[in-house]
C-alpha cells in the first residue's frame, strides 16, 4: 500500500507507539515516575528516541522494514530502562546479596547493619576502608574478639602511609606465641559498608602477620554485634 511507504505515516506510528508504551508502563508501575528527577530523565530519553526515530524515518534511504525493526528495538530498550528504574532498589539489594555470597568479606547490607558469612575455616574476614592522615586503603581484616586493639600488619600499615622506621614499637602484647611488640597509632576512620567509626586506636604489629585484626576496641564502639547461624552481624 502506498501509505505504508509514506515517511510521515511511520513517524506518527512511532510517536503513538512510544506514547502507548509509556502509558502502559506507567499504569503498571505508577511509582516509577513519582520524583521530579525520574520525570526529567524520561523526557530526555523520549527526546533522544524521537530524534533517532525521526532521523531514520526522514532519511533519504527510507526502508519500511528497517524502520519497523529499529522502532521495535528502541521501544524494547525503553521498556527495559523503564523497568530497571522501577526495580532499581530490588536490583541493588539482589546485587549486594550476590556480591556477599561470592565475596564474603564484602558483606551484605541489611538496613544499617552489615552481615558477613564465615569463611571455610570458620573465621570472619571483613573488607574495611581505613583512612589515616596520610592515605586511605581497602584492608581485609580478620575479626578477632581476643585482640584488645585493632592490629595492622606491617604491609597494610605501609599501604596506609605509615613509615615503619619512624614508629615506636613500645607496646607489648601477650600472645600464644609469646610477647609481640606493637607501635601505637590512631586511624582517622574505619568504614565497613555504611558503618563509620572515627579516631580508632590501633597498633602496627612489629612482626609480620598474615592479616590485620579487627579487635575489641572497634567492636565495642558499635551498638552491638552477634554471631548466629554462621553469620556475623555488625550493628552501627
N, C-alpha and C positions, 0 to 999 in steps of 0.2 A: 504494500500500500504506500501511496505517495507520502502520507502524513508521517509514516514511520521514518522517512528519510529527512524530515524537517528537523533542523537542529533545535529550534525553539521549543518544539514539542518535547524533545528529550530533556531539555533544560528545565521545563516545567515539571516533567515527571520526576527528575532527580530532586527538585526542590520539594515537591509534595511527599516524595519518599522519605526525605530527611525529616520533614515536619512530623510525618506519621511515626517514624522511629522514635523521635524524641518524645512525642506524646505518649506512645505506648510504654516506653521505658519509665517515664515519669509517673504514669499511672501505676506501674508495677513497683517502683521504688520511690515513693513520694518524698522521702527524707534526703535523697541524694543531692538535691539542689536547694537545701534549706539555708545554706550560707551564701553570702554575697560572693565570696571567692569562687565557689563552685559554679555559680551562675555566670560569672565573668569568664571562667575557664571554658564553659560550654559554648558561650558566644564566640570566643576566639576559635575554638575547634570548628564550629559551624562556618565561620568566615573562611577559614583555610579550606575546608571541604568544598564550600561554594566556589571559591576561586579556582581550585583544581578541577572541579567538575565542569564549570563553565568554560574553562580553557580547553578541556577535552572536547566539549560539545561544539564550540565555536571554531575549533581548529579547522584549517582548510581540508586536511585529510580526514574528514569525518567518517567514522566507521561505527555503524549501529551496534554490532556485536561487541566491539571493544568498549563502547560507552556503557552498555548494559553490564558487561563483565566488571569493568573498573568501578562502576557505580555501586554494584552489589558488594564489591570488595571493600570500598570505603565505608559503606553502611555497616558492614560487619565489623570493621576496625572500630568505627564509632561506638557500636554496641558493646564491644569488648571493653573499650576505655570507660564507658559509662558504668558498666557493671563492676569494673575494677575500682572505680571511685566509690561506688556504693558499698562494696565489701572490703574497703581498704583496711579497716580495723581488724576484721576477721582474718584477712590475709596476713596482716602483720603479726597477729597472735600465732597463727599457724607457722609462719616463718621462724618466729622466736622459739616455738616448741621444737620444730625440726632441727634448728641450729643447736638447741640444748641437748637433743638426743645424739646428734652427730658429733658435737664437740662439748662434752660435759662441763669443761672448765668455763665455757661461755655462759652457762646458766640459763634459766628461764625466768622471765619477769611475770610475777603474779601480783597485780596491783602495784604496791610499793615494795613488796617483798621479792627476794631473789631465791630461787631454788636450784640446787646443784645435785646431780646424780653422783654416787660413789663410783670411783674407778674400779678396775678389775681387782686391784689389791685391797679394796675396801676403804681407801683414803679419799679425802675430798680435795680436789685441786681447783683453785679459783683463779680466773683471769681478772686481774686488778689493774686499773690505771693509776699509777703513782706519780705525783708531781712533787718536785723539790724546787729549791730556789734556783737550781742550775738547769734542770731539764725535766722531761716527762717521758714515761715509757710504759708499755704494757708489760706486766710481770705476772708469770704464773706462780702461784703461791700454794703451798701445802698448808691446809688448816690444821693447826696443832694446839689443842687445848692444854697440852703440857708445857707449852712455851709461854713464859711470862710476857715477853715483848714480841713485837714484830721483828723478825730477824732477816736481814738481807744477805744473800750470798755475795762474795766479792765481785763476781761477774755482773750481777744485777745492780750492785752499788755503783760500779763504774758506768754502766749504761744510764744511770740516773744522775750522773755528773759528779759523783764523789771522787775525790783524789785520795786513793788508799794510802799513799805515802804521807799525806797531811793529817790523817786521822789518828786519834789517840785511843789505842786499844786498852782501855783502863778498866772495863767492866768484865767481871769473871762470872761465868755461868757453870753450874754443876750439871753435867750430863751423864748419861750411861757410859760414855767413852772417856769420862774424866773431865777436867777443867778445860774450858774453852774461853778465850778472850774475845771481847767484842768492843767495837767503838760506838759510843752513843751518838745518835744523830736524830734530827727531827724531820719528819716528812710533812710537807705543806698540806697534802691531801691524798687520801686514798679513795678511789671511786670504784664501786662494784655495781654495775648497772646504774640504777637511779640512787643508790646509797652513796652518800658522801660523808666522810669523816675527816675533819681538818686537824692539823697540828698533832700528828700521831708520833709518839715516842717510838724509836726503833733502834736497832743495833746492827752494825755491819760485822758479820762474823769474821774472826781472824783466820779461820781455816776454811778451805773450800768445802762447800756443802752442795748436795745435789740440787736443792731447790730452796728458795726463800720460804720463810714460815710466816703464816698469819697467826699471831699469838693472841693471848687473852686481853692485852691492853687495847686491842681493836675490838674484839668480840664483846667486851664488857661495856663498850660505848654504844652498842646497839640497844634498841629497846628489847630485843630478845633474839634467840636463835634456838633451833631444835633439830634433832636428827630423828627421822621417822621413815620407816619402810625404805631404807637405803637412800634417803634423800636428806640433804642439809638445807634448811630454810633460814635465811637471814632476814630479820625484821628491822627496818631503819628506826 
